[in-house]
């Protein structure tokens, strides 16, 4: 068996949690407690549903239409080590990986000394929606985001440039991004 995760739930096929058809992993535990959060049941850090990295990967690989996995929450970066392992295994099997985080890209990078696992997870992400949900900035017109302050980032390019680089949404569906 693989590394353990504390999950709130899993959606086996989603078209709203990132580009293409995706499996969405909802982690349990979140320090942000955003006003208007659509998953407040994920805030508590107490164990809810045990998950296993290898089992999740095997389920994903049995679905030939999946293009990737999305980590949502809760706060995925609170379980960065296990999700990094899952993301790395996804890439080895041709799946792309996206994550949501209430932390900004800059906060995640600034925390690299105290939380090196955050940067390791970032290095295995293709996309990141960063920043807390802000109810007063809520918009239903944003691609994969809930509020106007949140950014949809190209993580490999952000890491290369050392700054947050938005996804070019006009080119997003020109092909499926995968790494092997």
N, C-alpha and C positions, 0 to 999 in steps of 0.2 A: 504494500500500500504506500501511497505517496504522502506528501506533506499535508497536514490538516489545515482546514479553513473553518472559520465561524461564519456561517451563511444565514442570510435572511430568506433567501430563495433563489431560484434559477428559472429563467424563461428560456425554453429550448429554441424558440425561433422568434426573433424580433426584427422589425424594420424601422423602429423609431429610436433605437439606441446606438446609432452609428450607421456608416455606409454599408449597404448590402444587407443580406440576411445574416443575423448574428445570434449567438447564444449570449444571454446577459446573465452575469453572476452578480447577485446583490449581496454584498458583505454586511455583516452585523457589527455595529459599533460606529459611532460618529461623535466627535467632539464639537462639531460646528453648531448644531441645533438651529438651523436657519428657520426664521419665521416664514411660515407658509410651505415648509418642506412637504413634498408629496410622499415621503417615506419616513415619517417620524417614528414608526415602529422599529426602525433600524438603529436608533440612537443608542440604546442600551448595549453595553459591552458584554453582558452575560451570555453564556453559550445559548444558541438558539437551535440551529440545525448544523450538525457536523458535516463538513465537506472534505473531499479528498482530491488533491490535485490530479492524480492519475485517473481516477474514476471520471472526473469532469472532462478531462481530455479525451478519454476513450468514448464517452457519450458524444462529444462534439465530432470526433472523427468518424463516427458511424452515420452522421448526417451529411450526405454529399452536397447539399445545397448551401451549407454554411460557408460564409466568406471570412468570418472572424468571430472573436469573442469581445465582449464589452464588460468591464468591471465597473459596477455602480455601487450604490450603498444605501446607507452607511458611507464610511470613508474608506475607500480601497487602500489608501496609503497607510492605514493603521494595520494592514496585513500585507505589507509590501514584500516581505521575504517569500511568502507562499505564492503570492500573485506573480512575482518575478519568475519563480520556477515555472508556473503555469504558462506565462507569456513566452518564455524561452522555448518551451516544448511546443507551443502553438506555432511559433515561427518555424521550427524545424519540420513541422508538418504542413507548411504552406498557408497557415491562417494568420490574418492580421489581428492586431490587438489595439483596443481603445480603452481608455479609462476616463471616468469622471473624478474630479476632486474638488473639495471645498477650499483647498489650498491653491494659490496661484503658482504658476511655473516658477516665478521668482522666489517665492517662499520655499518651494521644494528644493530648488538649487541652493538657497541660502542655508538650508538645514542639513546639507550633505555631511558636515562633520559630526553632528549629533545623530543623524539618521542616514548613514551611507546606503541603506537599503532603498531609500527613496530614489536616489540617483540610479541605482541598479535597475529598479522597476522602470524608471523613465527611459533608460537605454533599451528596454525591450518593448516599448510602446510605439505604435505608429501614430496614434492620435490621442489628444488629451483635451477634454473640456475642463477648463480650470476656473477657479473662483467660486465663492459661495453663492447660493441662490439668494437673490434680493427681491423680496416680494414686490416692492415699489417699482422695480424695473422689469417685472414679469412681462413676457411677450410670447405669443403663440406663433409669431412670424419668423422665429430664429431656427436655423437648422441645428438640430440636436442639442439645443440649449434652452434653458428656462427663463433666464433673465439677461438683459442687455449688457451687464458687466462681464458675463462669462465669455470666454474665448474658445474657439474651436481651433486647436493648434496642431501643426505638423511637427511632431516631436523630434524625429531625426534631424530635420532642418533647424529646429530651435536649438538642439544640442550643438550642431555644427557651428551655428552663428553665435551661440552664447546669449541669445535673446529669444523672447516668444515670437514665433513666426506663425501667423494664421494660415490655415488650410486655404488653398485657392479653390473655393467652392465651385467655380465654373468648370474646373478640371477634375473634380472629385470622382466623377463616374466614367472617366475616360478609360479606366482599367482598374483592376483590383490590385492594390498594393500588398505584396507578400514578400517575406524574407525567408530564405532557407539557409 
